[in-house]
Amino acid sequence: MQPNDLPIVCLPVDLSDEGAAKLLEFLYALTEAIETHYAGQLLRYAHRYEPASAPDTSQTNNLDPPF
């Protein structure tokens, strides 16, 4: 076994219901803190790599059925 074969996170298998809920609450808070801290970079990345926009069809003739 190599060091890279080990899991990044070892989750406990015997958490109580309350413990599982608290763990999830912590992970949500951690995720929110990371998103807030890196918001500018995440937005810049998303705009740089977002797919090309679909053509605007809001001004086309909508009398034809969509099928």
N, C-alpha and C positions, 0 to 999 in steps of 0.2 A: 504494500500500500504506500502510495506517495502522499506527501502533505497536501497536494491539490485534490486528492481523492476524498478528503474529509469534508463533511458538510460545512457550509459557512455559518449556519445557525443550528443549534441543537435545541429543539423544542421539548419541553417536559411533556411526558405522556400521561401524567396523573394529576393534571390541574383540576381543581374544583370548578364548578360552574362560575362562581364568583371570580375565581382566579383567571379563568379564560376571558371573562368579560373585562376584567381590569387590564389584562395583557393587550386585548384588542383596543381598548380605550387609549392605552399608552402608545400603541403603534399608530393610531390615528393622529394623536397629538404630535408624535415625532414626525410623521409625514407632513402635517400642516406646517410645522416649524421649518422643515427642509424646503418645502415649496415657497414659504414666505422669504426665507433667506436667499434662495436662488431664483426668485421670481423673474428678475430681469433677464438672466441668462436663459431660463427656460422659455420665456416668450421669444427671445431672439432666436433660439434654436428652432422653435416651432415655426416661426415665420420663415426662416431660411429654408427649412425642409418640407414645408407644407406642399401638397400637390397643387398643380395649377387649378385655378378656379374653373368651375363649370360655367358655360355661357349663361348669361342672364336671360331667362325666358319669361320674365315677368311682363314684358312689353309685347309679347307675341299674341297672336290671335288665339284666344282660349275657347273658341267655339267648337273645335274638334275634340272628340272624346279622347281620353288618354290611351285607348287601346288600339 
